[in-house]
Structure formats: structure tokens, C-alpha cells
Amino acid sequence: MRKDFLSFDDISRSEISEIFELTRQLKEKPFGNQLSHKVLALLFKKSFITRISFEIGIKQLNGIIFHLNGFGQSKGQILDRYADAIIIETPSHKKLEKIASRTDAHVINAKSDLAHPCQILSDLFTIKEKFGSFSGLKLVYVGDGNNICNSLLLGCAKVGMDISVACPKGFEPNKDIAKLAKDYAKVTRSKVVITTEPKAAVKDAKIIYNDTFISMDDEKEKAKKLKIFLPKYQVTNKLFKLAAPDAVYMHCLPAHRGEEVTPEVIDGPRSIVFDQAENRLHAQKALLVKMMS
């Protein structure tokens, strides 16, 4: 693997398969010594699920954790002497790239404004666990073209799964990432579609996925964004019925019931959101073991 995991562009299709096999093994046997004598620095501000899943996973594999409360320019070189890896949540992907360029330690993107690769790694494992293969599957993402959407585009295209993204005008995914995903899709013979029409997008979909309309750093825009996104981009039972009969619902959590999704969908029998949440623990452990080796 590359030194750092900042986006899905940093990982190959074969490495994804290897991590999935490790994930399966670590889910069956969660405790071990694979990270013994490894020191991992964590810098988190808001992400609860990501933070606790990393913390618990590192402890299960006997790694050493210490927490950072900030990151000045010189800390990268200093941390080389203390830590094997730095796991960072930051609102600035550019800052994350700068940190990675200034340290020899592994840098892992726990979430940035541009990408959330650890989330999508576990999501793709969950999909494979559910369906057995990515062949013939179509995932539809409905909502804001945010970091989750960006990483889904790259992840789905890399593993050869069709993806359609339905976003309002002005809220599309990053253009460079969308282009890169389409390039990957040519290699894996999958399809990448970006549209403004959720009803058309969900036809034949096996997975319907969405995220909050309002990100943690976007609360001031809530009223304005809800007017744009509701009701067209809300995942309801009515929209769900347009998908494949065995379709499942996914969400990276936490969810705002009554906004991006109705309670009937997220709390219904076809929702696998808690399987996703559990698999964060196992997939992130597998990623660390793969990188540390």
C-alpha cells in the first residue's frame, strides 16, 4: 500500500480485496496482537463513531493510543519519532495532505471535507457481506454531493459496482473526483451516472444510500438547504419501492429522521445501517494491520 490513506485513490482493487479478507477474519476473531508495539496518534474533534471505532479496534489489537489536541507545522516531524501512524479528522483536506507530506508516519484520513474513505471501505465490505459480490449491483446515492458521495464514487468504481448519484443542481460531487471515478469505471466496466432525478436513479438499485443534508460545519445553511432538498431528495418508502425488490438502505450515521430519510425506511427491515456501523470497527482494524505490515 501507499504510505498514506487519504482517499480511495490511494488503494488498489487487489488491496481492497485483501483488506476485506482481513476484515472477515478480524470480525470472527476480534482480539489479537497484530498492533502490538505500534503507536497510533489520534486527532479528532467531532466524529464520534469514527473515533470510538478506531480507539476500540486499536485496543483490541493491543496497540498504543495517544490523543492530539492540535497539529502545528512542526508536529509532523516530531511525531515521526513517537508514532507509527496518525489518524486525523479535519475540515480541510488540503491540511491533511500537507501533514502527510511532512511526516514519515502513516497518515489516515478519518474524515475531511473532501473524502471519508474509512467509512466507504467498511460500507463496501458490508455490501459484499450482504450480497456476496459486487457483480451486477447498483448503488444509488441521494442527496448532497459531499465527502461521503465523493468517496462512494471512487470506491464503487474501483470495485466494479454501478453507482448513480442524484443531487440538486449546485450540490454535485467534486468534479475532479467524478471524472476520476468515470476513468476507473472504464477499467472495471461499471457505470457512473450523475443526475438530478432520484426517481430515475433508483430504478433497479440494490442499495439506496444517503447522508445528512446538513454537515457538522454547515448548520447556518440548514433552513436554506432543507428548502432545496425537501421533499424531492428525501428517501421515503415511496421512493424505495422504485428500487429492486431486495434493495437495502444504508446511511453512514448519525441520521436526521424526517429530513434526509423517513423513520419507516431507516428503522425498517431493509435497513442495514447498524451492520455498517459495526463493520467500521472491523474494516478499520484490517486497514491498520495492512498498513502496519
Secondary structure as GFF3:
##gff-version 3
##sequence-region A 1 293
A	DSSP	three_ten_helix	8	10	.	.	.	ID=ss1
A	DSSP	alpha_helix	13	28	.	.	.	ID=ss2
A	DSSP	beta_strand	39	43	.	.	.	ID=ss3
A	DSSP	alpha_helix	48	60	.	.	.	ID=ss4
A	DSSP	beta_strand	64	67	.	.	.	ID=ss5
A	DSSP	alpha_helix	75	80	.	.	.	ID=ss6
A	DSSP	beta_strand	85	89	.	.	.	ID=ss7
A	DSSP	alpha_helix	93	101	.	.	.	ID=ss8
A	DSSP	beta_strand	106	111	.	.	.	ID=ss9
A	DSSP	alpha_helix	117	131	.	.	.	ID=ss10
A	DSSP	beta_strand	138	142	.	.	.	ID=ss11
A	DSSP	alpha_helix	147	159	.	.	.	ID=ss12
A	DSSP	beta_strand	162	166	.	.	.	ID=ss13
A	DSSP	alpha_helix	175	188	.	.	.	ID=ss14
A	DSSP	beta_strand	192	195	.	.	.	ID=ss15
A	DSSP	alpha_helix	198	201	.	.	.	ID=ss16
A	DSSP	beta_strand	207	210	.	.	.	ID=ss17
A	DSSP	three_ten_helix	219	221	.	.	.	ID=ss18
A	DSSP	alpha_helix	222	229	.	.	.	ID=ss19
A	DSSP	alpha_helix	237	240	.	.	.	ID=ss20
A	DSSP	beta_strand	248	251	.	.	.	ID=ss21
A	DSSP	alpha_helix	263	266	.	.	.	ID=ss22
A	DSSP	alpha_helix	273	292	.	.	.	ID=ss23
###
